[in-house]
Amino acid sequence: MSEKMVLPPGWEDERLGDFVFYQKGKKPKNISKSKSEYYNLPYVNIKAFEKNLIDEYTDGVGCIPCERNDFLMVWDGARSGYVGKAIAGVLGSTLVKIQFPGIFIEYAYLFLQSKFLQINTKAKGTGIPHVDPNLLWNYRFPIPPLAEQHRIVAKIEVLFSSLDKGIESLKTAQAQLKTYRQAVLKWAFEGKLTNENVKDGKLPEGWKWVDFGSLFKGTPQNGLYKPSSEYGSGTPILRIDGFYNGQIVTDYEFKRVRLSSDEISKYLLSPDDIVVNRVNSMSYLGKCGLVKTLKEKTVFESNVMKIQLDFQIAVPRFATYYLSSLKGIKELTKNAKQAVNQASINQTDVANAQIPLPPLPEQALIVAEIEKRLSVCDKLEESITQSLSQAEALRQSILKKAFEGKLVPQDLSDEPASVLLERIRAERASSTPVKKARTPKEKK
């Protein structure tokens, strides 16, 4: 059974499922993509709820109405547990309207917002995930005096405002680093890192444009396909989420697949192999990575293409940095084939991509110059990422203190929460409530 919380004087706590009322939305029988005289009520689906984008209308028959600023939670889907405020219309079938009678709604909103990560990561369902009612309704809801609820919300808003400004500055710095990275690559492949007096639009002396295929050792190879039933154990496999910005993701968690020894030999990755994403949405198509070291024998999946270069002509790191530049990605994907939800490139497309080729010793020198500059970016990026993580931890710490009664001082002159609860119960007894949250309580 859920345990009572240790709270300051004047506070009370209630099991959430015994306190709130809720209504789950319904899918309308009559719905239209355009607004008309009869279909004039916005259907508040997740898109409308999160982004204020209305793309469906209904006549409201058999639906649950919601008003502007009603308190909603996403019940089904990847965003389950997310809370926010409604727009006027009818409630979507994947959303739940929650009422906290007698409670300052902003206080209730912040309380459930503090639980989002836990609710979301512990969602139920093997297909479409949904909020676990046994988790949600068994939370202990701390109830301070009404006046203190307002003070808590005001204090959190001040602290979050300052925190958000810091986070905004960090994200701006992240974006600037990304721009600088691309600038370094642009200068490198214009020859400006290793040559003086380079003219815009012209390659330095000794450089030339070549087909990328002219640098290949052998033919590019597409990876292997295995059904999901073969995954779970066996050989590590590199997938399209395992590389970006020319590198294999640090601490990437390889999935494993059961393979024969012949399959492992055929699709084995080796140091200095270049991998290219050959099938994806257009925004990710053509991203590449350079294989450096691998802890064990590793293969690559079907959406990935492996390329090996002739070391007597090209330095793999040089080519990979170029392919990671805006110009390089544009070259790789210039002949991409578009489908409904994805695009693709083939071995010919990759081979026909143009690449600037300096003499072999200068390629190595350019790589050194790039890495000298990008290593500084990497350290700054690491620092920013750490700071963003600390900011999120601070946000959670603020919320934790708030709901423990440690964020603002108590005022003994405030009407205690026990009196507030008595008034709420009296009002409930004299009215017809909406659906009460009823789920099995935690077992003793």
C-alpha positions as CSV (number, residue, x, y, z in Angstrom):
1,M,0.0,0.0,0.0
2,S,1.3,3.5,-0.8
3,E,2.8,5.1,2.3
4,K,1.8,8.5,3.8
5,M,4.3,11.2,3.1
6,V,6.2,13.1,5.8
7,L,5.0,16.6,5.3
8,P,5.2,20.0,7.0
9,P,2.4,21.2,9.4
10,G,-0.7,22.3,7.6
11,W,-0.2,19.9,4.7
12,E,-2.2,16.7,3.9
13,D,-1.7,14.0,1.3
14,E,-4.1,11.9,-0.6
15,R,-3.8,8.9,-2.9
16,L,-4.1,10.4,-6.3
17,G,-6.7,7.9,-7.5
18,D,-8.9,8.7,-4.5
19,F,-8.8,12.4,-5.1
20,V,-9.0,13.3,-8.8
21,F,-11.8,12.8,-11.4
22,Y,-11.0,11.9,-15.0
23,Q,-12.6,11.5,-18.4
24,K,-11.0,9.7,-21.3
25,G,-11.6,11.0,-24.8
26,K,-13.6,9.2,-27.5
27,K,-13.1,8.9,-31.2
28,P,-16.0,10.7,-32.9
29,K,-18.4,8.7,-35.1
30,N,-18.6,11.7,-37.4
31,I,-15.4,13.5,-38.3
32,S,-14.1,15.7,-41.1
33,K,-10.8,17.1,-42.3
34,S,-12.3,20.5,-42.9
35,K,-14.5,22.8,-40.8
36,S,-18.1,23.3,-41.8
37,E,-21.5,24.3,-40.4
38,Y,-22.0,20.9,-39.0
39,Y,-18.4,19.8,-38.3
40,N,-17.4,22.9,-36.4
41,L,-15.9,21.5,-33.2
42,P,-12.1,21.0,-33.2
43,Y,-11.1,17.4,-32.4
44,V,-8.3,17.8,-29.9
45,N,-5.9,15.0,-30.8
46,I,-2.3,15.0,-29.7
47,K,-1.2,17.3,-32.6
48,A,-3.8,19.8,-31.6
49,F,-3.0,19.4,-27.9
50,E,0.8,19.7,-28.2
51,K,1.2,22.0,-31.3
52,N,-2.1,23.8,-31.4
53,L,-2.6,22.4,-35.0
54,I,-6.2,21.4,-35.7
55,D,-6.6,19.0,-38.6
56,E,-9.9,17.3,-37.8
57,Y,-13.4,18.6,-36.9
58,T,-16.5,16.8,-35.6
59,D,-20.2,17.5,-34.7
60,G,-19.6,16.5,-31.1
61,V,-22.1,13.7,-31.0
62,G,-21.1,11.2,-28.3
63,C,-17.9,13.2,-27.5
64,I,-16.3,14.5,-24.4
65,P,-16.0,18.3,-24.5
66,C,-12.9,20.1,-23.3
67,E,-12.5,23.8,-22.6
68,R,-9.5,26.0,-23.1
69,N,-6.9,25.4,-20.3
70,D,-8.5,22.1,-19.1
71,F,-5.8,19.9,-17.7
72,L,-5.0,17.0,-20.1
73,M,-2.7,14.0,-20.1
74,V,-1.6,11.9,-23.0
75,W,-2.8,8.4,-22.2
76,D,-1.7,6.3,-25.2
77,G,1.4,6.4,-27.4
78,A,5.0,7.4,-27.2
79,R,4.2,10.6,-25.3
80,S,2.1,8.9,-22.6
81,G,2.2,10.8,-19.3
82,Y,2.8,14.1,-21.0
83,V,0.6,16.8,-19.4
84,G,-0.6,20.2,-20.6
85,K,-3.6,22.5,-21.2
86,A,-6.4,21.9,-23.7
87,I,-7.8,24.1,-26.5
88,A,-11.6,24.3,-26.8
89,G,-13.2,21.4,-28.6
90,V,-13.8,17.7,-28.0
91,L,-11.4,15.4,-26.2
92,G,-9.2,13.0,-28.4
93,S,-9.3,9.3,-27.8
94,T,-5.7,9.1,-26.7
95,L,-6.1,11.9,-24.1
96,V,-7.5,12.1,-20.6
97,K,-9.0,15.2,-18.9
98,I,-8.1,15.2,-15.2
99,Q,-9.8,17.4,-12.6
100,F,-8.2,18.3,-9.2
101,P,-11.2,19.7,-7.3
102,G,-10.3,22.7,-5.1
103,I,-6.6,22.6,-6.1
104,F,-4.7,25.4,-7.8
105,I,-4.5,23.9,-11.2
106,E,-0.9,25.2,-11.9
107,Y,0.2,23.4,-8.7
108,A,-1.4,20.1,-9.9
109,Y,0.1,20.6,-13.3
110,L,3.6,20.9,-11.9
111,F,3.1,17.8,-9.7
112,L,2.2,15.6,-12.6
113,Q,4.8,17.2,-14.8
114,S,7.4,16.1,-12.2
115,K,6.2,12.5,-12.7
116,F,6.3,12.4,-16.5
117,L,9.6,10.6,-16.9
118,Q,8.6,7.8,-14.5
119,I,5.1,7.5,-16.0
120,N,6.5,7.5,-19.6
121,T,9.2,5.0,-19.0
122,K,7.0,2.6,-17.1
123,A,4.1,2.7,-19.6
124,K,2.2,-0.6,-20.2
125,G,1.5,-2.4,-23.5
126,T,3.5,-4.3,-26.0
127,G,2.1,-2.5,-29.0
128,I,0.9,1.0,-28.3
129,P,2.2,2.0,-24.8
130,H,-0.3,3.6,-22.4
131,V,-0.2,5.1,-18.9
132,D,-0.1,2.4,-16.2
133,P,-3.1,3.4,-14.0
134,N,-1.8,1.4,-11.1
135,L,1.3,3.6,-11.1
136,L,-0.5,6.9,-11.7
137,W,-3.4,6.6,-9.3
138,N,-1.2,5.2,-6.5
139,Y,1.0,8.3,-6.3
140,R,0.6,10.2,-3.0
141,F,-0.5,13.7,-3.9
142,P,0.9,16.3,-1.4
143,I,-1.6,19.1,-0.6
144,P,-0.4,22.3,1.0
145,P,-2.7,25.1,2.1
146,L,-4.2,26.8,-0.9
147,A,-2.2,30.0,-0.3
148,E,1.0,28.0,-0.1
149,Q,0.2,26.3,-3.4
150,H,0.2,29.7,-5.0
151,R,3.5,30.6,-3.4
152,I,5.1,27.4,-4.5
153,V,4.0,27.9,-8.1
154,A,5.2,31.5,-8.1
155,K,8.6,30.4,-6.8
156,I,9.0,27.6,-9.3
157,E,8.1,29.9,-12.1
158,V,10.9,32.3,-11.1
159,L,13.4,29.5,-10.7
160,F,12.4,27.8,-14.0
161,S,12.5,31.1,-15.8
162,S,16.2,31.6,-14.8
163,L,16.9,28.0,-15.6
164,D,15.3,28.2,-19.0
165,K,17.4,31.2,-19.9
166,G,20.5,29.3,-19.0
167,I,19.4,26.3,-21.1
168,E,18.6,28.6,-24.0
169,S,22.1,30.0,-23.9
170,L,23.6,26.5,-23.8
171,K,21.6,25.4,-26.8
172,T,22.6,28.5,-28.7
173,A,26.2,27.6,-28.0
174,Q,25.5,24.1,-29.2
175,A,24.1,25.5,-32.5
176,Q,27.1,27.8,-32.9
177,L,29.5,24.9,-32.4
178,K,27.6,22.9,-35.1
179,T,28.0,25.9,-37.4
180,Y,31.7,26.2,-36.6
181,R,32.2,22.5,-37.3
182,Q,30.8,22.9,-40.8
183,A,32.8,26.1,-41.3
184,V,36.0,24.1,-40.5
185,L,35.1,21.4,-42.9
186,K,34.3,24.0,-45.6
187,W,37.7,25.7,-45.2
188,A,39.5,22.3,-45.2
189,F,38.0,21.2,-48.5
190,E,38.5,24.5,-50.1
191,G,42.2,24.1,-49.2
192,K,42.3,27.1,-46.9
193,L,43.7,25.2,-43.9
194,T,46.9,24.2,-45.8
195,N,47.3,26.7,-48.5
196,E,47.8,30.5,-48.6
197,N,46.0,32.8,-51.1
198,V,43.4,30.3,-52.1
199,K,41.0,31.9,-54.6
200,D,37.3,31.4,-53.9
201,G,35.7,28.8,-56.2
202,K,39.0,27.3,-57.3
203,L,41.0,24.4,-55.9
204,P,44.6,24.9,-54.8
205,E,47.4,23.8,-57.1
206,G,47.8,20.1,-57.2
207,W,44.2,19.4,-56.3
208,K,41.5,18.0,-58.6
209,W,37.9,16.9,-58.5
210,V,37.4,13.2,-58.9
211,D,34.6,10.6,-58.7
212,F,34.5,9.1,-55.3
213,G,34.4,5.7,-56.9
214,S,37.9,6.2,-58.3
215,L,39.2,5.9,-54.7
216,F,37.4,2.6,-54.0
217,K,39.2,-0.6,-53.3
218,G,36.7,-3.1,-54.7
219,T,32.9,-2.5,-54.9
220,P,30.8,-0.9,-52.1
221,Q,28.8,-3.5,-50.2
222,N,25.2,-3.3,-48.8
223,G,24.7,-4.8,-45.3
224,L,22.6,-7.9,-44.4
225,Y,19.0,-8.2,-43.6
226,K,17.7,-10.5,-40.8
227,P,14.1,-10.7,-39.5
228,S,13.5,-9.5,-35.9
229,S,13.2,-13.1,-34.7
230,E,16.9,-13.6,-35.3
231,Y,17.9,-10.6,-33.0
232,G,18.7,-10.9,-29.3
233,S,22.0,-12.8,-29.1
234,G,25.0,-13.5,-31.3
235,T,27.1,-11.0,-33.3
236,P,27.0,-7.2,-32.8
237,I,25.5,-5.4,-35.7
238,L,25.9,-1.7,-36.6
239,R,22.6,-0.1,-37.5
240,I,21.8,3.4,-38.9
241,D,21.5,4.9,-35.4
242,G,25.1,3.9,-34.6
243,F,26.9,6.6,-36.4
244,Y,26.8,10.4,-37.3
245,N,29.1,13.3,-37.9
246,G,31.6,10.8,-39.4
247,Q,32.0,8.8,-36.3
248,I,30.6,5.6,-34.6
249,V,28.5,6.8,-31.7
250,T,30.5,6.6,-28.4
251,D,29.3,3.8,-26.1
252,Y,26.8,2.7,-28.8
253,E,24.8,-0.3,-27.6
254,F,25.0,-2.8,-30.4
255,K,22.1,-5.1,-31.0
256,R,23.0,-8.7,-31.6
257,V,21.9,-11.1,-34.3
258,R,22.3,-14.8,-34.8
259,L,24.6,-15.5,-37.9
260,S,26.5,-18.3,-39.5
261,S,30.3,-18.0,-39.7
262,D,30.0,-17.4,-43.5
263,E,27.6,-14.5,-42.9
264,I,30.0,-13.0,-40.3
265,S,32.9,-13.2,-42.7
266,K,30.9,-11.7,-45.6
267,Y,29.6,-8.7,-43.7
268,L,32.5,-8.1,-41.3
269,L,33.5,-4.5,-40.5
270,S,37.2,-3.6,-40.3
271,P,39.1,-0.5,-39.2
272,D,39.1,2.3,-41.8
273,D,35.9,1.1,-43.4
274,I,33.5,3.9,-44.2
275,V,29.8,3.3,-43.6
276,V,27.1,5.3,-45.3
277,N,23.4,5.4,-44.5
278,R,21.8,4.5,-47.8
279,V,18.1,4.3,-46.9
280,N,16.4,6.8,-44.5
281,S,14.3,10.0,-44.5
282,M,16.0,12.6,-46.6
283,S,17.3,14.6,-43.7
284,Y,19.4,11.6,-42.5
285,L,20.2,10.0,-45.8
286,G,23.9,9.9,-46.6
287,K,25.3,10.4,-43.1
288,C,28.5,8.4,-42.7
289,G,30.9,7.1,-40.1
290,L,34.5,5.8,-40.0
291,V,35.1,2.5,-38.3
292,K,38.2,2.9,-36.0
293,T,38.4,0.1,-33.4
294,L,35.8,-2.6,-32.5
295,K,35.9,-4.7,-29.4
296,E,34.7,-7.8,-31.2
297,K,33.7,-9.0,-34.7
298,T,30.9,-6.7,-35.9
299,V,28.7,-6.7,-39.0
300,F,26.4,-4.1,-40.5
301,E,22.7,-4.0,-41.4
302,S,21.0,-3.7,-44.8
303,N,20.4,0.1,-44.7
304,V,24.1,0.6,-44.4
305,M,26.7,0.6,-47.2
306,K,30.3,-0.3,-46.5
307,I,33.1,1.4,-48.5
308,Q,36.8,0.5,-48.5
309,L,39.4,2.9,-50.0
310,D,42.7,2.4,-51.8
311,F,45.2,3.7,-49.1
312,Q,47.7,4.5,-51.9
313,I,45.3,7.2,-53.2
314,A,43.1,8.3,-50.3
315,V,43.2,8.7,-46.5
316,P,39.9,7.3,-45.1
317,R,39.6,10.0,-42.5
318,F,40.0,12.7,-45.1
319,A,37.2,11.2,-47.3
320,T,35.0,10.7,-44.2
321,Y,35.3,14.3,-43.1
322,Y,34.5,15.5,-46.6
323,L,31.4,13.2,-46.8
324,S,30.3,14.7,-43.4
325,S,30.4,18.2,-44.7
326,L,27.4,20.0,-46.2
327,K,28.9,19.8,-49.7
328,G,29.8,16.1,-49.3
329,I,26.3,15.1,-48.1
330,K,24.8,17.1,-51.0
331,E,27.1,15.2,-53.4
332,L,26.1,11.8,-51.9
333,T,22.4,12.5,-52.1
334,K,22.1,14.5,-55.3
335,N,20.6,11.6,-57.2
336,A,18.6,10.1,-54.3
337,K,15.4,8.3,-55.1
338,Q,12.4,9.5,-53.2
339,A,9.6,7.3,-51.9
340,V,6.6,8.0,-49.7
341,N,8.4,8.1,-46.3
342,Q,12.0,7.6,-47.2
343,A,14.7,8.1,-49.7
344,S,17.6,6.0,-50.9
345,I,21.0,6.1,-52.7
346,N,22.7,3.2,-54.4
347,Q,26.3,2.2,-55.0
348,T,26.4,4.1,-58.3
349,D,25.1,7.3,-56.7
350,V,27.9,7.1,-54.1
351,A,30.6,6.3,-56.7
352,N,29.5,9.3,-58.8
353,A,29.8,11.8,-55.9
354,Q,32.5,14.4,-56.5
355,I,35.3,14.8,-54.0
356,P,38.2,17.3,-54.0
357,L,41.5,15.3,-54.0
358,P,44.8,16.8,-52.8
359,P,48.1,14.9,-52.9
360,L,48.2,12.0,-50.3
361,P,50.6,13.8,-47.8
362,E,48.4,16.9,-47.8
363,Q,45.3,14.8,-47.1
364,A,47.0,13.6,-43.9
365,L,47.9,17.2,-43.0
366,I,44.4,18.4,-43.6
367,V,43.0,15.7,-41.3
368,A,45.4,16.8,-38.6
369,E,44.3,20.5,-39.0
370,I,40.6,19.5,-38.9
371,E,41.0,17.4,-35.8
372,K,43.1,20.0,-34.0
373,R,40.1,22.4,-34.3
374,L,37.3,19.9,-33.8
375,S,38.9,18.5,-30.6
376,V,38.3,21.9,-29.0
377,C,34.7,21.6,-30.2
378,D,34.4,18.2,-28.8
379,K,35.5,19.4,-25.3
380,L,33.1,22.3,-25.4
381,E,30.3,20.0,-26.6
382,E,30.9,17.6,-23.7
383,S,30.9,20.5,-21.3
384,I,27.6,21.8,-22.7
385,T,26.0,18.4,-22.6
386,Q,27.0,18.0,-19.0
387,S,25.6,21.4,-18.1
388,L,22.3,20.6,-19.8
389,S,22.1,17.4,-17.9
390,Q,22.8,19.3,-14.6
391,A,20.1,21.8,-15.5
392,E,17.6,19.0,-15.9
393,A,18.7,17.5,-12.6
394,L,18.3,20.9,-11.0
395,R,14.8,21.2,-12.4
396,Q,13.8,17.9,-10.9
397,S,15.5,18.9,-7.6
398,I,13.4,22.0,-7.5
399,L,10.2,20.1,-8.1
400,K,11.1,17.5,-5.5
401,K,11.7,20.2,-2.8
402,A,8.5,21.9,-3.8
403,F,6.4,18.8,-3.1
404,E,8.2,18.0,0.1
405,G,7.4,21.5,1.4
406,K,11.0,22.6,1.3
407,L,10.9,25.2,-1.4
408,V,9.1,28.1,0.3
409,P,8.5,28.8,4.0
410,Q,5.2,27.8,5.7
411,D,2.9,30.5,7.0
412,L,1.1,29.3,10.1
413,S,-1.7,31.8,9.5
414,D,-2.6,29.9,6.3
415,E,-5.8,27.9,6.3
416,P,-4.6,24.2,6.7
417,A,-5.1,21.7,4.0
418,S,-7.3,19.6,6.3
419,V,-9.9,22.4,6.2
420,L,-9.6,22.6,2.4
421,L,-10.1,18.9,2.1
422,E,-13.3,19.1,4.3
423,R,-14.7,21.8,2.0
424,I,-13.8,19.7,-1.1
425,R,-15.6,16.6,0.3
426,A,-18.6,18.7,1.1
427,E,-18.8,20.1,-2.4
428,R,-18.4,16.6,-3.9
429,A,-21.2,15.3,-1.7
430,S,-23.6,18.0,-3.1
431,S,-22.7,17.6,-6.8
432,T,-22.7,14.9,-9.5
433,P,-19.1,14.2,-10.2
434,V,-17.5,13.0,-13.4
435,K,-15.8,9.6,-13.5
436,K,-13.7,8.9,-10.4
437,A,-10.3,7.4,-10.9
438,R,-10.7,3.8,-9.7
439,T,-7.9,1.3,-9.9
440,P,-6.7,-1.4,-7.6
441,K,-4.6,0.0,-4.8
442,E,-1.1,-1.2,-4.2
443,K,-1.0,-4.6,-2.5
444,K,0.2,-4.7,1.1
